[in-house]
Amino acid sequence: MPSDSLKSSLDTTLSDTKQTPWPAPPEPRTGPLPPDTVDVRVAIVGAGIHGAALARELTLRGVSCALVDRGAIGGGTSQWSSQLLHGGIRYLLTGDIHQMREGLAERATWARIAPWRTKWEAFWMPHRGFFEGMSHRFGIGLYDAWGSERPGWPEELVLGAVPDEVFQADPRSHDSRFTGAVAYADLCTWDKALVKDLAASSEAVRLDFHEVLSFKDHGGELVSAKLKDHRDGGTRTLQADHWVFALGPWIDGAMKDWFKETRKRLRLSSGIHLWFEAPELLKDCQRPWAILRGGGRILFVIPRDGLLQVGTTEREVKDGWVPIVKSEREELFEALEVRLPSIPWRKLPVAFEELGVRPLVAARGAGTDRLSREAVLEQHKKFTNLRLVLGGKLTSARSLMDRLATEMTGIECPQSRTTVLRRWDGQLGTGR
């Protein structure tokens, strides 16, 4: 795994990157111009998966809100995920069964409320030898039993032991040390589109491409914020009774800039995803693969959208958007070549690449690979009407924001788990 003190110039210089920077340039405005002063019950700063999910939850409860982001809705770290809504099969190794079962329950909810943004898949986890195969069959059997609620599951997808002839027909098995595989269920998604669907499913005042310049407070509460509209350079005022900061990996930097707070609430872990153009290879790749690596990490190799997505590696980073360094690509290529040597990985064209940053709740000592993905809803000590969303992940964002909305309003909303989302683009089917 690359260290934080990367030594060579190769480690600090980007090659011909195809990674999208953040924030992206402003998009043309759609809809009416917001008023110069926006007054709502709840102001949500950060329009990623958590902010958009909270906007939907508040709308379902009849509470007015505004959704603010200096970039596009869903345009930050929420679009650089593994694009999986999953229980977290690696939690079988770490023993975090509670978080895994929560994820499996939410996986079913996403399949129910966003069927066009989700796709069930039978992932293959390859094994080396009889005993590892038996271990996988036992653990994966528990995972699928606990996650047996799978709305819309395609009957043609088969779980459990993969027949030998089927496994050997997949080119990834050739010349590898793997002798077989066990199939388990998980849910693919299109992350940015899912975030935009959540926002479209709310009645929030959308203030995308608006940067917070300053706040006003009175009597221990935040009262208003001055915003700069990056589309035209103008300013407007946002007033609210309650505030929620759902800024993902940028929250420490924002709290320092806005309120001079230096306490580190998060530690950030990055994961690289490469998308290969491999049309000939895709014809014979039967299913997505999930390969166990050291430290409880998993190497994903997923055919989807006419490309081949691979992702793994992990290093601690200091900011919410960082470029991919060459050592990370090299580590990923080496991992692929060792485990799947029959594929000419370095000869496959890279369509694009991403580096997603995971906001993990800060802890001393342990490496980021050992930190939990559990989220914390922090009540700010100075401003009594401010809540901070710390940590979290794509899969559990809806349930976490359901809980937060209930705490803030005193209104429970069971229909959050069943009400189908609106499509932000009005189109049928799935797609990036």
N, C-alpha and C positions, 0 to 999 in steps of 0.2 A: 504494500500500500504506500503511495507517495507520502513523504513527510511534509510537515508544514514549512520546513526550511529547505526548499528545493534549490539545488546548488548550481546546476548548469544553466547556461543561457537557453538551452532547449526547453527547460522547464518554465521559463518565464516569458517566452516569445510564442505568440500564436502563429500557427501556419495559416494556410488559406482557409480561415474559419468560415463555416456556414451556420454559425450560431447566431440567433437573433438577439440583439442587445436589448437592454431595458433601461428606461421605458422607451417604447417605440414612438415614433413621431405621431402627433395628434391625427386622428381620423376625422373626416368631415362630420359635422354635426348632423344628427338626425333628430327630428322632433322639434318642438318649440324651444326657444331660448329660455333658460331658467330665469326667474326674476332676480333683481339685484340683491334682494334679501330673501333667503329661504328660511322658513320657520317650521320646525317639525318636532315631534316628541323625542325621536331617537336619531342621532347622527352616527353613522357608521363610517369610520375612516379606514379604508382598505377594501377594495372590491375584488378580492380573490374568492376562493371557495367558501371561506367562513363568512366574509362580509356579505356575499350574495345570498348564502343560505339564511343568514340572520334577517336580511331584508324580506325574504319570502316568509319566514316565520312570523315576523311582525305584521306583515300584510294579512296573513291568515287570521291574526288576532285583532285586526282592525286598527292597528297602531301606525301612525304616519312616521315615515323615516326618510333619510337621505343617504345615498351611497356615494362616497367620495373616493377618488383615486387619482394619483398624479399621472397614471397611464390609462390604458384601456381596461375595461372590465374583463377580468380573467387573463390579463396580459402580463402578470408577474409570475411568481414561482408556481402558481396553480396550473400553469400550462406546461411546466417542465417536470411533471410527475412521471411515474412509470406507466401511467394511463391504465392502472388497474384499480378496481374496487374489490378489495380482497380481505379475507380474514387475517392474513399474515401467516403463511405456513411456516415461516422461520420462527414464529413464536412457540412452535412445538419444541424447538431446540433451546430457546431461552427460558421456557417454562412460564411465559406470560399468557396463561390460558384464558384469563378473564378478558384481556384485550383482544385476543383472537376471537372469542365467542361473540363479543360485542361487534367486531368487524363482520363476522359472518351474518349476524342479524341485520346489520345495516346494508350488507351486500344485497340481501333479498329486498330490502326497501327500495334501493336504487333501481333494481330490475323492475320493480312495480311502478315507480313514479316516473321513470325515464327510459321506457323500453326502446326508444329509437336512438338513445345515446349509450346504450350498453349492449354487450354481446357476450353470451356465455361461451366459454371455451373449456376444453379438456386439456389441461396442461400435463405434459409428460415430465416426470422427474426420473432421470436415468440413474442406474445404480451399477456398481461394480461388484459382481459376485453374489452368491446365494444369500449370505447373511445380511449384507446391506440391503438387498432386495426385500428380505423378510421384514427388516426394520422399517423400510419405507412403506411396505404394505400395511403394517400395523399403524404407524403414525398417520399416514394419509387416510387410512380407513376411519380413524377417529375424526380427522378434519372434515371429511365428507359426511360423516354421520352427524356431527354437530352442525354442519351447514347444509342439512338436507332440504331446507326450504329454498327452492330455486324456481321462482316464478318464470314461466316461459322457457324452461330448459328444453333444448332440442333433443328429441328422442334418439337421433342418430349418433350423438356423442356418448361414448362408452367410457366408464370409469373403471378403476382397478388395474390389474395386471395387463400390460400391453402384449398381445400375441407376438411371439418371436419373429414370425415372418413379416409382420407389420412394422415392428421396430427396425429390423434389418433393411427394410425397403427405404427407410429415411436416410438420406445421404449424410446426415450428421452423425450417424452411428458408425460409419465406415472408418476403420483404422483407429477407432477410439478404444479406451479401456472399458467402456460401458458394455454390459452384457444384456441389459434389458431396461425396462422402465415401468413405472406405475403412473396411471393417469388420475388426476384429481380436478375438481371443478373450481373455476374462478371466473371473474367477470371483467372483461375489457371495457374501456370507456374512451370517450373523446373529451379530454379534460377541459380544455378552454371552452368548447361548445357547451359542456355541462354547466360551467359557471355562468355563461351568458343566459342559458335557459333558466337558471335559478333567479337571476336578476330580472329576466323578462316575466317571471312568475310573481313578481312583487309590484307594488305601486310606488316604489321608492322614487324620490326625485334623484335622477341620475346626474352626478357631477363628475363624470370621467374627465380625464385630462385637466383636473383641477388640483393645484398644489396648495397645501396648507402653509400660509406665511406666518401666522401668529394666532394666539388664543387670547381671549379675555376671560378672567375669572372673577368671581365675587362671592364672598362668604363661604369659601371652601368648595365652590362648585365651578365647573366650566360653564360659561354662558354663551360664548360665540367664538367663531373662527373666521379669520380673513382668508379668502381663497383667491388664487390667481388662476384665471382661465387661460390655459396654454393654447387654445385655439385662436383667441383674438387679443390676448394680453391684458384683458380687462380684469377687474376684481369684483367679487361679490361677498356677501356676509352670510354665514350659516349660523342660525340660532337653534338651540335644542335644549330640552330638559335633561336628556341623558345622552351619554357618549360611550361609544364602544370603539376601541382601536383593535382592528383585526389586520395587522400589518405584516404578519408572517415573519420572515427573517429580518425585516427592516425595523422592527419595533425598538430595539436598543438604540439604533442610530437616531430614530425619530424622537425618542424621549430625551436624548441628549441635546438634540437641536432645539426642541421646543421648550423643554423645562430644565435643562442643564443637569439632568439626572445621569449619573455615571454607573449605576448598578447594572451589572450584566444579568439579564433575565434568561438569555438563550445561549446555547452553543450550536453552531451551524455545521451541518454535515452535507457534503456535496455528493451527488451521484451522476455519472455521465451516461448518456444514451446516444448511440449512433444508429442511424437509419440507412441501411445499405440498399442499393439497387441490385437486385438479384433475381430477375425474372425466371431464368432457367432453373435456378436452385429452388425457387418457391414451388415449382410444379411437383416436386417430390418431398417437400417438407410437410409432413402430415399435420402436426400439431405444434403449439408453442412448447418450448422446453424451459424448465427451471432446474438449473444445475447447482447443487450445493457446493459452496466454497468454504474455506476456513473462516473462523470467527462468526459463524452463523449467517454469512452473507450468501446471496443467491445470484447467479449469473443467468439472466433471462435472454432467450433467443426466440423472438416472437414474429412469425409471418403475419403481416397485417397491412391493409391498404395498399397492396401491391409492392410493399417493401419488406425488409427484414430488420426488425428492431432488436438491438442488443443493448444491454445495460448492466452495469455493476460499478465497482470501485467506490471508494469512500475516502474522503479526507476532510479534516476540519478546516473550515474557512472562516474569514472574518467579516464578510459582507454578504448582502442578500443577492447580489449578482456578481459573479466572477467569471472570467473566461476559462475555457478548457485549456489546460497546459499539456504540452506534448508528452510529458511523462505519464499522464493519465491515459491518453490514447494508447501509448506503448504498453502500459500495464494491461489494458483491456485486450489489445491484440494478442499479447502473450498468453493471457488466460484463455482466449478462444483457440489459439493454435495448440496449446497443451491439451485441452479437453476435446476439441473437435478438429483434429488435424487434417481431415480430408477436404475441408473447405478452404479455398484460396482467399482467406480473409483480406489480405493486403491488396489483392487485385480487384476486389469488389468496389465499385464507385460508391462514395458516401453522398447520399442525397442531402442530408442535413444532420446536424448534431445539436444536442442540448446538454446543459449542465443544470440539474435541478438541485436546489438548496433546501434541505430539511431543517426546519426550526425545532430544535430539541431543547426541552427545559433544562436550564443550566445545572450542572453538578460538578463537583471537583473530583479530580483523581481519575475516574474511569474514562476510557476512550469513547468517542462519540458512537462507535459501533455497539456500545453496551448501554447507551442511554435509551430510555423508553420513549415511544412515540405518544405517550399519554399527554393530554392537554391540561392546562391550568387556566381557570377563569379568575384572574386576579382583580380584587377590589383595590383601587388605588388608595394609598394612605392619605394623600393630601386632598384630592378631589373626590368627594363622596359620590358624585354622579358619573364617575368614569370607571369602566371595566376594560381590562386588557385580556385579549385572547392570546395565550402563550402556547406554542407547540401545536400539536394536532396533525391530522393527516386527511387526505382526500376522503377516504372511506367513511370516517366517523364525523365529518364536518356537519352533516345535517342533524344528527342526534345531539351533538354538542350545542349547536345553535338553538335547537328545540328546547334544550334544558335552560340555556341562558335566557331565551325569550320568556319562558315560564317564570323564571326567577324575577325578571324585570317587571313583568306585567301581572303576575299572579294568575294567568290564564293558561290552562292546559289545552293542548290542541292535538288530539289523536289523529285528526284528518291529515296532519303533516306527513304521516307515514303512508297515506293512500291517495292523496290528491295528486293527479298527474300534472307534471310541469307543462308550462307553455313552451312552444318552440320559439326561440328568439328570431329565427330566420323564416318561420312559417313553412318550412319544407318538410317533406316526408323522408323517412329512411335515416340511415346513419352516414356519417362522414366527418372528416376533420374540419 
